[in-house]
Amino acid sequence: MKIVSSGGTISTDTYLERKRRARRQRLTFLFSSLLILIILIAAISRLDRFRIQDISATGANVIGAGTVTEFSRNVIDGYYFWLVPRDNALVYPRGELRNALLKKIPRFSSVSLSLAGLNKLDVEVVEREPFALYCGESSTTENSICYFLDDTGFIFDLAPAFSDGVYFVYASRTPLESPMGKQFLPPEEFEAVLHFVESLPTLDMRPLTLTLVGEDFDITFSRSAHLILKRGSDLSLMYSNLSSFLNSESIKAEKDFLEKVTELDLRTENKVFYRFK
């Protein structure tokens, strides 16, 4: 009989073969058990009692509940690794569905998902409210493709044709490419600009449009005049300077000053330059 040495122990061919056979049996058992477990999980996961049969949508007043439910069903259809159904209530792609809805429909500001039992998925959405218009490179709504934006400066949907003056208009000399779903300005900057614009009526100036021109803001107010600001300026200081200028004795002495002026330029620190018609 041949003796085989493996260092610390001495084994016969018969012993080594017996060890190899036992190892193969263990691996076969483990593989078979794993396969049975996978098949069992796949079979149980396909039972109707665990699958989402109904999808309801609330809050989609403009988009329509049908659009939301149909899109949601398309997202959760199919299988994970061709085995487990994606519409299984225990493992449905919650995060993927929420993100897909927000990306597909920019009008939605938020999406909440909840299960009513194991067979019904409730989708609750909040739609953005139109606050103003974004009209690309044109500051007029006439013959322009315009979009709604909300009070954070987020552009979320195509707008129908409006007469000028119905909504305040934001524009940019260099138009945004595919603007839907984008910010006109970063939210914090838009908030500061919005506060400045909404403060102008207290100075007897009714703003109609704001156009981003390079690094400047060009605000058109009633009487077809322009107010020009440098982007990034302290807008609280700009308002204070403008208020002091308009309430100065020399300007008050100028009859119908705002009727005659065509341009007010605040881009130079602590100075206001103006031009008459």
C-alpha positions in Angstrom: 0.0 0.0 0.0 1.3 3.4 -1.0 1.8 5.9 1.8 1.5 9.6 1.0 3.1 12.2 3.4 1.5 15.6 3.6 3.9 17.1 6.1 2.5 16.8 9.6 0.3 13.7 8.8 0.6 10.5 6.8 -2.5 9.5 4.7 -3.3 6.6 2.5 -4.9 7.0 -1.0 -8.1 5.5 0.4 -8.3 8.1 3.2 -7.6 11.0 0.8 -10.3 9.8 -1.6 -12.7 9.5 1.3 -12.0 13.1 2.3 -12.5 14.4 -1.3 -15.8 12.5 -1.6 -17.0 13.9 1.7 -16.1 17.4 0.6 -17.9 17.0 -2.7 -21.0 15.7 -0.9 -21.0 18.7 1.4 -20.7 21.1 -1.5 -23.4 19.3 -3.4 -25.6 19.5 -0.3 -25.0 23.2 0.2 -25.5 24.0 -3.5 -28.7 22.0 -3.6 -30.0 23.6 -0.4 -29.2 27.1 -1.8 -31.0 26.3 -5.0 -34.0 24.9 -3.2 -34.1 28.0 -1.0 -33.9 30.4 -4.0 -36.7 28.5 -5.8 -38.8 28.5 -2.6 -38.2 32.3 -2.2 -39.1 32.9 -5.8 -42.2 30.8 -5.6 -43.4 32.5 -2.4 -42.6 36.0 -3.7 -44.9 35.3 -6.8 -47.9 34.5 -4.7 -50.7 37.1 -5.3 -51.1 37.8 -1.6 -47.6 39.5 -1.6 -47.9 41.4 -4.8 -49.2 44.9 -5.5 -52.4 44.6 -7.3 -53.7 48.1 -7.2 -52.0 51.6 -7.3 -53.8 54.8 -6.4 -52.6 58.4 -6.7 -53.7 61.5 -4.9 -52.6 65.1 -5.4 -52.1 64.9 -9.1 -54.7 67.4 -10.0 -53.0 68.8 -13.1 -51.1 65.8 -14.3 -53.9 63.3 -13.6 -54.0 60.2 -11.4 -54.0 57.9 -14.4 -50.6 59.2 -15.6 -49.1 58.6 -12.2 -50.5 55.1 -11.7 -49.6 54.0 -15.2 -46.0 55.3 -14.9 -45.7 53.7 -11.4 -46.9 50.3 -12.7 -44.3 50.4 -15.5 -41.5 51.1 -13.0 -42.4 48.2 -10.7 -43.2 45.7 -13.5 -40.6 42.9 -14.2 -38.4 40.8 -12.0 -35.2 41.0 -10.0 -32.7 38.6 -11.6 -35.6 37.0 -13.6 -36.8 35.5 -10.3 -38.5 37.8 -7.8 -41.2 40.1 -9.0 -40.5 43.8 -8.6 -44.1 44.4 -7.6 -43.7 42.3 -4.5 -44.9 44.5 -1.6 -41.9 43.5 0.5 -39.2 44.4 -2.0 -40.7 46.8 -4.5 -38.2 49.5 -5.7 -39.5 52.3 -3.4 -36.6 54.7 -3.8 -36.3 54.1 -7.6 -40.0 54.7 -8.1 -39.9 58.0 -6.0 -36.9 59.3 -7.9 -38.3 58.3 -11.3 -41.6 60.2 -10.6 -39.7 63.3 -9.6 -37.5 63.2 -12.6 -40.2 62.3 -15.1 -42.7 64.9 -13.8 -40.9 68.0 -12.6 -44.2 69.5 -11.6 -44.1 67.3 -8.5 -42.3 68.9 -5.6 -42.6 65.8 -3.5 -43.7 62.1 -3.7 -44.7 59.9 -0.8 -45.2 56.1 -1.1 -47.1 53.9 1.3 -48.6 50.5 1.4 -52.3 49.8 2.3 -51.8 46.1 3.2 -49.7 44.0 0.8 -51.8 44.5 -2.3 -52.2 48.3 -2.7 -49.7 51.1 -3.2 -50.7 54.6 -2.4 -48.8 57.4 -4.3 -49.2 60.8 -2.8 -47.8 63.8 -4.7 -47.6 67.5 -4.2 -47.7 69.6 -7.4 -45.8 72.9 -7.7 -47.8 76.1 -8.1 -47.1 78.4 -11.0 -45.5 81.6 -9.6 -43.9 83.2 -12.6 -42.7 82.5 -16.2 -39.4 81.7 -17.7 -39.3 82.7 -21.4 -35.8 82.0 -22.5 -34.0 84.8 -24.2 -37.2 86.9 -24.6 -38.6 89.0 -21.8 -42.0 89.1 -23.5 -44.5 86.2 -23.7 -45.6 87.1 -27.2 -44.2 84.6 -29.7 -42.1 82.9 -27.0 -42.0 79.4 -25.6 -42.5 80.0 -21.9 -42.4 77.7 -18.9 -43.9 77.9 -15.4 -41.5 78.3 -12.5 -42.3 78.1 -8.8 -41.4 80.5 -6.0 -37.9 78.8 -5.6 -37.0 79.5 -9.3 -37.5 75.9 -10.4 -38.8 75.5 -13.9 -41.3 72.7 -14.1 -43.7 72.8 -17.0 -44.6 74.3 -20.3 -46.9 77.3 -20.0 -49.8 78.2 -22.4 -49.8 81.6 -24.1 -50.5 84.5 -21.8 -50.9 88.2 -22.4 -48.0 90.2 -21.1 -48.4 91.3 -17.5 -50.4 88.2 -16.3 -47.2 86.7 -14.8 -43.9 88.2 -13.9 -41.3 87.0 -16.5 -37.8 85.8 -16.0 -35.5 85.5 -19.0 -31.8 85.0 -19.9 -29.9 86.4 -22.8 -28.2 83.0 -23.1 -31.2 80.6 -22.9 -31.1 77.6 -20.8 -31.0 74.4 -22.8 -33.9 72.1 -22.1 -35.0 74.3 -19.2 -37.7 72.1 -17.8 -36.5 70.6 -14.5 -33.8 73.2 -14.0 -33.3 76.2 -11.7 -33.3 79.6 -13.2 -31.0 80.7 -10.4 -29.8 78.8 -7.3 -32.6 78.9 -4.7 -30.8 81.2 -2.2 -29.9 83.7 -4.9 -33.4 83.5 -6.4 -34.9 84.2 -3.0 -32.8 87.4 -2.6 -33.7 88.5 -6.1 -37.3 87.8 -5.6 -37.4 89.9 -2.3 -35.7 92.8 -4.1 -38.2 92.7 -7.0 -41.2 92.5 -4.7 -39.9 95.5 -2.8 -39.8 97.8 -5.9 -43.5 98.7 -5.8 -42.9 100.6 -2.5 -40.7 102.9 -4.6 -43.5 103.4 -7.1 -41.8 101.0 -9.6 -43.8 98.1 -10.9 -41.4 95.4 -12.2 -42.6 93.3 -15.2 -39.5 91.3 -16.3 -36.1 90.3 -15.1 -33.5 89.2 -17.7 -30.1 87.7 -16.8 -27.6 89.4 -19.1 -24.1 88.0 -18.6 -23.3 89.0 -15.0 -26.0 91.6 -14.8 -29.7 91.7 -14.0 -31.9 93.9 -16.3 -35.2 94.6 -14.6 -37.9 96.2 -16.8 -40.5 98.1 -14.9 -43.6 100.0 -15.9 -43.1 102.9 -18.3 -40.6 100.8 -20.3 -37.6 101.7 -18.1 -34.8 99.5 -17.1 -33.0 99.0 -13.8 -29.6 97.4 -14.1 -27.8 95.5 -11.3 -24.7 93.5 -11.0 -25.3 89.9 -10.2 -23.8 89.0 -6.8 -24.4 92.5 -5.4 -25.8 93.0 -1.9 -29.4 93.6 -2.9 -30.4 95.0 0.5 -27.8 97.7 0.0 -28.9 98.2 -3.6 -32.4 98.8 -2.5 -31.3 101.2 0.2 -29.2 103.1 -2.3 -32.1 103.3 -4.8 -34.5 104.4 -2.1 -32.2 107.1 -1.0 -31.6 108.2 -4.6 -35.3 108.4 -5.5 -36.1 110.3 -2.2 -33.3 112.8 -2.5 -34.3 116.4 -2.9 -32.8 116.8 -6.4 -34.7 113.8 -7.8 -37.9 114.8 -6.0 -37.6 118.2 -7.6 -37.5 116.6 -11.1 -41.1 116.4 -12.1 -42.3 113.0 -13.1 -38.8 111.5 -12.9 -39.9 107.9 -13.2 -42.0 108.8 -16.2 -39.0 110.3 -18.1 -36.2 107.9 -17.1 -35.3 105.1 -19.4 -32.4 103.6 -17.4 -31.3 103.4 -13.8 -27.8 101.8 -13.4 -26.8 100.6 -9.9 -23.7 98.6 -11.0 -21.3 101.2 -9.6 -20.9 101.0 -5.8 -22.9 103.7 -3.9 -23.8 105.5 -7.2 -26.9 105.6 -9.4 -26.6 106.6 -13.0 -29.7 107.5 -15.0 -30.7 108.3 -18.5 -33.7 110.2 -19.8 -35.7 109.5 -22.9 
